[in-house]
Amino acid sequence: MFSLLLSPLGRYLLLGVAIVMVALGIYGKIRADAVAEVEAAAVSDVLRRTENAVKAGDAVDVSADGVRRPDAYRRDE
């Protein structure tokens, strides 16, 4: 096993594996950051809508389950 790693082919294979691992790590980090950004935007939108509704004096369900439920005025298309 060590003889393969010490050969020129083994070093190239090890380098290739390291490059793939680094690329996958970067991809995972970027994807996790994007998911966190989308979730933060959704939470911000929910807070904004809740604050506006409270200011307007509407009856608002501010429970943890209620703020995540889509309302009738939101258009996803």
N, C-alpha and C positions, 0 to 999 in steps of 0.2 A: 504494500500500500504506500509506504513512504517512498519507495523507488519511483512510483508513478508521479507523486507530487514533486519530486526532485527533477524529473525529466522536463524537457522544454514543453512537451505536450501537456503534461500535468499542470505546469505553471499557467499555460494559456487557459486550460479548463477552469482552474481555480480563479483566475482573473475574470473569466466570463461569468462564473457563478457569482462572484462578488459584485460585478456590474449589474447583473439581473436583480440581486437582492437589494442593492441601493436604489435601483429604479423602482422596484416594487414598494420600497419604504417611502420614497418620495411621492409616488402615486397614492399610497394609502394616506399619507399626511394631507395632501391636497384634497383628497376626497372627504376626509374627516372634517377639514376646515370648511369645505363647501356645505356639507350637511349642517354643521353648527351655524353657519351664516344664514342658511335658509330657515332653520328653526328659530334663530334669534329674530329674524324679520317677521316670522309668523307671530311670535310672542309680542313683539313690538306693536304689530297691527292689532292684536287682541287687546292689549293694554290701551292703545289709542282709542279704539272703538268703545271700550268699557268706560274710559274717562269721559269721552264725549257723551255717552248715553247718561252717565251719572250727572254730568253738568246740565243736560237737557231735562233731567228729572224723570227719565223713563224708568220703568221697572226692569232691572237688569239682574240676571242670574250670574252672580260673581263667584259661584263655587268653582272648585277646580275642574269639575266636569263640564260646567256650564260655559266657561269661557272658551273651551276648545271646540264646542259644537258650532258648526257653520250656521250663519243666520240666513234669512230669506233674501237679503239684499246683496249678498256677495256673489259675484259672477266669476267663475273660474275659466270661462272660455275666452 
